[in-house]
Amino acid sequence: SFFKNDVLPLGYSEDNGVSSINDWVRHLVSSKFLITDSFHGTAFSINLHKKFTVVMPPKYSDRLNSILTKLELESRLADEMYDIEPDYTAVEQILKAERKKSIMFLEKCISGDKE
């Protein structure tokens, strides 16, 4: 899980340690994964070979689509923020089955059944 210092919004604000372009670039360079909605964040992610995803803001869609398409990176595009979240449908099915197994095991232990 993420701790408070593991996620850093990189707007221009001294509150998050970004008070200059140099600070912004320094944070990008040291990042492990970037979620961006800007052309410049995308371009830096690409040039720095970072793991990244782009949440597409409508006003920049042409520029971002162009660079992602040209570099065959369309898979990095999320139309909405929820697109980068896991689909927990399959996860829930697996958890349901595993919970059932656990309950059956516990019931067997409580009843003293050795098989």
C-alpha positions as CSV (number, residue, x, y, z in Angstrom):
1,S,0.0,0.0,0.0
2,F,1.0,3.6,-0.5
3,F,2.2,5.7,2.4
4,K,1.7,9.5,2.4
5,N,5.1,10.2,0.9
6,D,4.8,7.5,-1.8
7,V,2.3,9.6,-3.9
8,L,3.1,13.1,-4.8
9,P,0.9,15.4,-6.8
10,L,3.3,17.4,-9.0
11,G,1.5,20.7,-9.4
12,Y,3.5,23.9,-8.8
13,S,3.2,24.2,-5.0
14,E,5.8,24.5,-2.3
15,D,3.5,22.4,-0.1
16,N,4.5,19.3,-2.0
17,G,8.1,20.3,-2.6
18,V,7.7,21.6,-6.1
19,S,8.5,25.3,-6.3
20,S,10.4,25.3,-9.6
21,I,10.7,23.6,-12.9
22,N,13.9,22.0,-11.6
23,D,12.0,20.5,-8.6
24,W,9.3,19.2,-11.0
25,V,11.8,17.5,-13.3
26,R,13.8,16.1,-10.3
27,H,10.6,14.5,-8.9
28,L,9.8,13.1,-12.4
29,V,13.3,11.6,-12.7
30,S,13.0,9.9,-9.3
31,S,9.5,8.6,-9.8
32,K,8.8,4.9,-10.2
33,F,5.4,5.4,-11.9
34,L,3.6,8.4,-13.2
35,I,-0.1,9.2,-13.7
36,T,-0.4,12.3,-15.8
37,D,-3.0,14.3,-17.6
38,S,-0.6,16.6,-19.4
39,F,1.3,16.6,-22.6
40,H,4.6,17.6,-20.8
41,G,4.1,14.9,-18.2
42,T,3.6,12.4,-21.0
43,A,6.6,13.6,-23.0
44,F,8.9,13.5,-19.9
45,S,7.6,10.0,-19.0
46,I,8.5,8.8,-22.5
47,N,11.9,10.4,-22.6
48,L,12.8,9.2,-19.1
49,H,11.5,5.7,-19.9
50,K,9.1,5.7,-16.9
51,K,6.2,3.5,-16.3
52,F,3.2,5.7,-16.8
53,T,-0.5,6.1,-17.7
54,V,-2.2,9.1,-19.2
55,V,-5.7,10.2,-17.9
56,M,-7.0,12.0,-21.0
57,P,-8.3,15.5,-20.4
58,P,-10.6,16.5,-23.3
59,K,-8.8,19.8,-24.0
60,Y,-5.4,18.0,-24.7
61,S,-6.8,14.9,-26.5
62,D,-5.3,15.8,-29.9
63,R,-1.8,16.3,-28.7
64,L,-1.8,13.4,-26.4
65,N,-3.4,11.1,-28.9
66,S,-0.9,12.1,-31.5
67,I,2.2,11.4,-29.4
68,L,0.8,8.1,-28.0
69,T,-0.3,6.9,-31.4
70,K,3.0,7.9,-33.1
71,L,5.0,6.0,-30.5
72,E,2.5,3.1,-30.4
73,L,1.8,3.7,-26.8
74,E,-2.0,3.8,-26.9
75,S,-2.1,1.2,-24.2
76,R,-0.9,3.8,-21.8
77,L,-4.2,5.8,-22.2
78,A,-7.0,5.8,-19.7
79,D,-10.1,7.7,-20.8
80,E,-11.1,8.2,-17.2
81,M,-9.3,7.8,-13.9
82,Y,-11.3,4.6,-13.2
83,D,-9.8,3.0,-16.3
84,I,-6.5,2.5,-14.4
85,E,-8.2,0.8,-11.5
86,P,-8.3,-3.0,-11.4
87,D,-11.5,-4.8,-12.5
88,Y,-12.3,-6.5,-9.3
89,T,-15.1,-8.7,-10.7
90,A,-12.8,-11.7,-11.2
91,V,-11.0,-11.0,-8.0
92,E,-14.2,-11.1,-6.1
93,Q,-15.1,-14.5,-7.6
94,I,-11.8,-15.9,-6.6
95,L,-12.1,-14.4,-3.1
96,K,-15.6,-15.9,-2.7
97,A,-14.4,-19.4,-3.6
98,E,-11.3,-19.0,-1.3
99,R,-13.5,-17.8,1.6
100,K,-15.8,-20.8,1.1
101,K,-12.8,-23.1,1.3
102,S,-11.6,-21.4,4.5
103,I,-15.0,-21.7,6.1
104,M,-15.2,-25.4,5.2
105,F,-11.8,-26.0,6.6
106,L,-12.6,-24.2,9.9
107,E,-15.9,-26.1,10.2
108,K,-14.0,-29.4,9.6
109,C,-11.5,-28.4,12.3
110,I,-14.2,-27.4,14.8
111,S,-16.2,-30.6,14.2
112,G,-13.1,-32.7,14.7
113,D,-13.3,-34.3,11.3
114,K,-9.8,-35.6,10.4
115,E,-10.4,-35.9,6.6
